Amino acid sequence: MTDPTQTAGVLNPGAMQVDVQRHPVVVRLTHWFMAFAILVMIGSGWRIYNASPIFDFRFPEPLTLGGDVEAALARHNDPGVASAIAWHFAGMWILAAAYLLFMFWGLISGHFWRDFLPVGPRAFISDFIAAARFQLPHRLGTYNAVQKVFYWGVLALVAVMLVSGIAIWKPVQTYPLEVLFGGFQGARIIHFLGMAGIVAFLLVHITLVALVPTTLVAMVLGKASAPAHTSHPEAGA
């Protein structure tokens, strides 16, 4: 049966081997909605953080979302935090809806089992070393072990961000969640570290897309193809 999400193989046995990557509409929509929501939440979250920093630094105001700081101070005696919170909540609802839809579809369609599993420590270490040496070939339509682990990791981070964010938002009503994170300040720290992990993932993800732009075509148009690699180590063991 053809995988509706990704297909890597030969289009014509008598012609040049071609790898094909396909993304259904639900994957593309949830991907772009989550990407938009995460960028909104990062920018607005940095403005909120600046008003009450956890560590001894602040993010540059031009990189934050919440409107002009000086104008907000002049009008409301507020450095744009209220506006940033409004943006943050808007992004949160979009992210939560897209994330839940993506997780539900990934489970019922078999996308997770086909494309993100199996993956083990030996395969990850092997592929990670090869990637660090710029010797890991990319096969369109097939995830290597490093990609599998990173995708599972970012999906887990988004879940942690949503849960810790709720604990920060409603610490009294969701007191057990606050206890789970070691208190209100603990929830803030976990939320911040989760954000840092997602930002790191985005930097790597965008870099890889720049190196293999065909993957962006598949995520925009739903299908892309490229000449196949003649050899590729299995990433699953």
C-alpha positions in Angstrom: 0.0 0.0 0.0 1.3 3.4 -0.9 2.1 5.7 2.0 -0.1 8.8 1.7 2.4 10.9 3.6 5.8 10.0 2.1 7.0 7.8 -0.7 10.6 7.1 -1.7 11.2 4.9 -4.6 11.4 4.4 -8.3 8.8 6.2 -10.5 9.8 4.2 -13.6 11.9 1.1 -13.4 13.3 1.7 -16.8 14.3 5.3 -16.2 16.4 7.2 -13.7 15.5 6.4 -10.1 13.6 9.2 -8.5 12.6 9.7 -4.8 9.2 11.2 -4.2 7.9 13.0 -1.1 4.2 13.6 -0.5 2.4 15.5 2.2 -1.4 15.3 2.6 -3.4 18.5 3.0 -3.9 17.9 6.8 -0.1 17.7 7.3 0.6 20.8 5.3 -2.1 22.8 7.0 -1.2 21.8 10.5 2.5 22.4 9.8 2.0 25.9 8.7 -0.5 26.8 11.4 1.9 25.4 14.0 4.8 27.3 12.5 2.9 30.6 12.5 1.6 30.0 16.0 5.1 29.1 17.4 6.6 32.3 15.8 3.9 34.4 17.3 4.3 32.8 20.7 8.1 33.1 20.7 8.0 36.8 19.8 5.2 37.7 22.3 6.8 35.4 24.9 10.0 37.3 24.7 8.2 40.6 25.3 6.4 39.0 28.4 9.7 37.6 29.6 11.4 41.0 29.4 8.8 42.4 31.8 9.8 39.8 34.4 13.0 38.1 33.4 14.1 34.8 34.9 17.7 35.1 34.0 20.1 38.0 33.9 19.4 39.1 30.3 16.6 40.4 28.1 15.7 39.9 24.5 16.2 42.8 22.1 12.9 44.7 21.8 12.9 44.6 17.9 12.8 40.8 18.1 9.7 40.8 20.4 6.1 41.1 19.6 3.8 43.5 21.4 3.8 46.8 19.5 6.1 49.9 19.9 7.4 50.0 23.5 7.6 53.8 23.8 4.2 54.3 22.3 2.7 51.7 24.7 4.4 53.3 27.7 3.1 56.8 26.6 -0.5 55.6 26.2 -0.9 52.9 28.8 2.2 53.1 31.0 2.8 49.5 29.8 5.7 48.3 27.7 3.5 46.4 25.3 3.0 43.4 27.7 -0.8 43.5 27.5 -0.6 43.4 23.8 2.0 40.6 23.9 -0.2 38.5 26.2 -3.1 38.9 23.7 -0.9 37.7 20.9 0.5 34.9 23.1 -3.0 33.6 23.9 -4.1 33.8 20.2 -1.0 31.8 19.2 -1.6 29.3 22.0 -5.2 28.4 20.8 -4.0 28.1 17.2 -1.0 25.9 18.3 -3.1 23.7 20.5 -5.7 23.1 17.8 -3.2 22.4 15.0 -1.1 20.2 17.3 -4.0 18.1 18.5 -5.2 17.6 14.9 -1.7 16.7 13.7 -1.3 14.2 16.6 -4.7 12.7 16.0 -4.1 12.3 12.3 -0.6 10.9 12.8 -2.0 8.2 15.1 -5.0 7.1 13.0 -3.2 7.3 9.6 -0.1 5.4 10.8 2.1 8.3 9.8 4.1 8.1 13.0 4.7 4.4 12.8 5.7 4.5 9.1 7.9 7.6 9.1 9.1 8.2 12.6 9.7 4.6 13.8 11.6 2.5 14.3 14.5 4.4 15.7 17.2 3.4 18.2 20.3 4.8 19.9 22.7 3.0 17.7 21.1 4.4 14.5 20.9 7.9 16.0 24.5 7.9 17.1 25.7 6.6 13.7 23.6 9.1 11.7 24.5 12.0 14.1 28.2 11.4 13.6 27.7 11.2 9.8 25.7 14.4 9.9 28.3 16.2 11.9 30.9 15.2 9.3 28.5 16.3 6.5 28.5 12.7 5.2 24.9 11.8 5.8 23.0 11.6 2.5 19.5 12.9 2.4 16.9 10.7 0.7 13.7 12.6 -0.2 10.7 11.0 1.4 12.7 9.1 4.1 13.7 10.4 7.5 17.1 9.4 8.9 17.5 8.6 12.6 18.5 12.1 13.6 15.4 13.6 12.0 13.2 11.0 13.7 14.6 11.8 17.1 14.4 15.5 16.6 10.8 15.3 15.4 9.8 13.2 18.4 11.6 15.7 20.6 10.0 18.8 19.2 6.5 17.2 19.4 7.2 16.4 23.1 8.5 20.0 23.6 5.3 21.5 22.2 3.3 19.3 24.6 5.5 20.5 27.5 5.1 24.1 26.4 1.3 23.8 26.3 1.0 22.1 29.7 3.5 24.4 31.5 1.9 27.4 29.9 -1.5 26.4 31.4 0.2 26.0 34.8 1.6 29.6 34.5 -1.7 31.0 33.2 -4.0 29.4 35.9 -1.7 28.4 38.8 -4.5 28.2 41.3 -7.1 26.4 39.1 -4.5 23.9 37.8 -2.5 23.5 41.0 -1.5 19.9 40.4 0.2 21.0 37.2 2.1 23.6 39.2 3.3 21.0 41.6 4.3 18.8 38.7 6.8 21.5 37.6 8.0 22.3 41.1 5.9 25.4 41.7 5.1 28.5 39.7 8.7 29.5 39.2 9.6 26.0 38.1 6.9 26.1 35.5 8.3 29.4 34.2 11.8 27.9 34.0 10.5 24.7 32.2 8.5 26.9 29.8 11.6 29.0 29.0 13.8 25.9 28.5 11.1 24.4 26.2 11.0 27.6 24.2 14.8 27.5 23.9 14.7 23.9 22.7 12.0 24.8 20.0 14.1 27.7 18.8 17.1 25.5 18.5 15.0 23.0 16.5 13.8 25.8 14.2 17.3 26.9 13.5 18.4 23.4 12.5 15.1 22.8 10.6 15.4 26.0 8.6 19.1 25.3 7.8 18.3 21.8 6.5 15.4 23.2 4.4 17.8 25.8 2.9 20.2 22.9 2.1 17.5 20.7 0.7 14.9 23.1 -0.7 12.9 20.4 -2.4 11.4 19.5 1.0 9.8 22.9 1.1 8.2 22.3 -2.2 6.6 19.2 -0.9 5.3 21.0 2.2 3.8 23.8 0.0 2.5 21.9 -3.0 2.0 18.5 -1.5 4.5 16.6 -3.7 8.2 16.9 -4.7 10.7 14.6 -6.4 14.4 14.4 -6.8 17.0 12.0 -8.2 17.4 9.0 -5.8 20.5 8.3 -3.9 21.8 4.9 -5.0 22.8 3.9 -1.4 21.4 5.0 1.9 22.0 3.4 5.3 18.9 2.2 7.1 18.0 4.5 10.0 15.8 2.2 12.0 17.9 -0.3 13.9 
